[in-house]
Amino acid sequence: MANMHSTARPRSNAARICTILAFVFAVLAVFISPLLFGVAGVVLGIVGAVLGDKPLGWYAAVASAVGAVLGGLLVAALLN
């Protein structure tokens, strides 16, 4: 049993940093620039998930996409 290996990558510090930045970009996408920070947050969330921060990285990518949509709706509501 000790010789069994897992196919999942171990979480690294880089993965956690990418995930945290993706959550920060999700918030910035709502208030500052939805397109720029939304896309960057999705990319960083996916990178964090691929590097080993599995559930949180995917959550950060989805949160960034939702933040971009909410930011776009907010901008559209303010301009009209």
Secondary structure as UniProt FT lines:
FT   TURN            2..3
FT   HELIX           13..31
FT   HELIX           34..50
FT   TURN            51..52
FT   HELIX           54..79
//
